[in-house]
Amino acid sequence: MNVDAELKMMSTDKLRKLVQETEETLGDIKQEIERRENAAQAREIEHLDVHMKNAELSLETIRNFFRYLREEMRKD
């Protein structure tokens, strides 16, 4: 028997109960997603100093490259 046929055979009260249970489960799933997202955000904030150091190193690399280019242009 397919789902449509099963739903047609259920009483209205059972359908309402199924909807309520489904909504509760969906609420639980949404809460879990939010919890995981918040935990991931907290982990990233904990490592913010590492991200900042990497950005500083990248910027220093770019500065060094421009210094090199400037020196090479002055040679010509």
FIVEX-596486 format. One record per atom (N, C-alpha, C, O): y, x, z; residue in one letter. Coordinates in steps of 0.001 Angstrom, whole numbers, plus 500000, padded with zeros to 6 digits. Atoms other than C-alpha are relative to their C-alpha. Example, Ala and Ser with C-alpha at 12.3 -4.5 7.8 and 13.67 -1.06 7.14 Angstrom:
# FIVEX-596486
498810500890500000a495500512300507800a501200500900500000a501181501936500665a498810499180499940s498940513670507140s501090499230500730s502198499739500899s
***
This chain:
# FIVEX-596486
498832500847500000m500000500000500000m501242500900500000m501306501867500759m498816499159500059n503413501423499089n501023499592501067n500852498581501749n499005500212498954v506477501591501333v500706498664499831v500933497957500813v499320501285500235d508213498617499699d499152498834500495d499659497914501137d500893501088499582a505211496408500317a499887499964501524a499858498892502128a500086499949498529e504949497599503921e501263499426500632e501186498674501604e498740500502499451l508630496875504556l500101498487499857l500609497815500755l499944501448500222k508315493377503086k499103499246500969k499352498082501282k500927500654499086m505445492639505444m500457500090501454m499945499356502300m499543499813498617m507310493798508591m500953498877500395m501691498346499566m499066501018499514s509163491317510729s501406500600500082s501581501818500083s498607499553499909t512938491491510968t500216500826501259t500933501826501228t499866499247498740d512684492668514579d499432501408499861d500032502374500332d500598498679500203k510366495511513592k500868500853499083k501000502059499289k499104499266500897l512721496469510763l501229500504500756l501655501644500575l498847499582499187r515667496528513181r499628501160500915r500402502103501078r500452498926499119k513665498690515568k499826501298499208k500181502377499682k500187498834500859l512760501037512719l501351500622499635l501496501844499634l498657499510500311v516429501313511738v500582500716501218v501146501803501088v499480499389498777q517399502040515355q499342501361500265q500024502336500581q500710498735499784e514726504721515706e500416501050498976e500566502227499301e499582499085501063t515743506240512378t501396500543500276t501644501735500095t498635499574499681e519419506344513412e500005500983501179e500757501958501176e500092499093498857e518493507971516736e499474501366499566e499984502405499986e500561498743500506t516388510575514960t501035500749499172t501163501967499295t498948499385500799l519207511227512498l501074500608500901l501566501702500627l499041499467499036g521600511671515426g499498501286500635g500256502243500793g500601498791499420d519222514190517005d500045501160499005d500356502293499374d499987498962501041i518972516097513724i501416500533499812i501605501743499689i498609499576500146k522771516175513365k500428500879501179k501119501880500985k499681499188498829q523117517503516916q499368501381499906q499991502378500271q500688498713500144e520574520231516194e500701500875498964e500855502080499162e499266499247501026i522430521250513036i501285500556500594i501608501725500384i498752499551499382e525700521429514988e499743501126500999e500502502094501057e500347498963499023r524031523467517745r499722501328499293r500185502383499727r500326498777500745r522666525952515199r501240500621499370r501408501841499390r498770499484500597e526008526242513410e500890500655501045e501470501712500799e499198499427498918n527809526842516701n499412501320500493n500147502262500790n500655498755499567a525255529469517711a500236501114498980a500489502259499354a499759498999501044a525647531246514368a501445500481500048a501718501671499884a498588499633499892q529418531172514747q500223500918501193q500965501895501090q499859499175498801a529158532618518253a499466501408499756a500055502385500218a500560498679500315r526946535456516967r500971500798499136r501150501997499348r499047499306500862e529491536292514274e501214500458500792e501725501555500564e498856499617499171i532313536310516816i499639501196500870i500466502084501076i500448498866499187e530275538672519012e500037501303499197e500237502378499763e500028498811500852h530091541068516046h501309500202499247h501360500956498275h498715499907500682l533731540698515054l500520501432499962l501110501856498968l499534498612499976d534500544263516123d499328500829498904d499959501708498317d500718499290501061v531851545531513690v500589499623498637v500787500482497778v499407500450501261h533309543416510881h501375500647499799h501712501070498693h498672499398500101m536794544737511646m499894501490499672m500663501999498856m500186498575500269k535572548344511667k499584500208498536k500073501124497875k500407499906501406n533861547806508302n501186499758499065n501317500425498038n498817500269500819a537081546352506901a500942501199500021a501509501572498994a499145498814499888e539039549335508210e499458501150499153e500221501845498480e500611498931500794l536579551751506604l500162499733498505l500420500654497729l499828500350501409s536765549889503304s501443500245499571s501689500770498485s498594499782500315l540551549980503396l500313501489499914l501068501911499039l499790498554500034e540510553702504162e499419500602498719e500011501512498139e500598499535501249t538200554275501198t500926499699498817t501112500539497937t499068500372501071i540623552419498933i501236500897500044i501703501361499004i498835499116499866r543551554443500300r499687501400499481r500490502001498768r500393498667500470n541691557680499670n499887500040498480n500275501024497851n500127500065501442f540932556608496133f501382500025499334f501587500739498353f498650500000500564f544602555855495437f500682501361500174f501413501809499291f499453498646499814r545593559221496931r499447500950498931r500176501745498338r500649499169501018y543105560894494626y500619499734498627y500952500672497904y499417500339501296l544461559017491599l501425500538499876l501805501078498837l498624499522500023r548038559883492508r500043501514499803r500852502019499025r500045498548500125e547167563567492889e499560500407498584e500087501362498013e500459499694501360e545323563563489573e501102499731498971e501249500480498005e498911500320500931m548268561932487817m501116501056500082m501750501372499076m498961498980499823r550652564537489256r499589501324499355r500446502111498951r500492498755500602k548464567348487914k500327500032498513k500582501097497950k499790500052501462d548994566160484331d501412500101499644d501754500073498462d
***
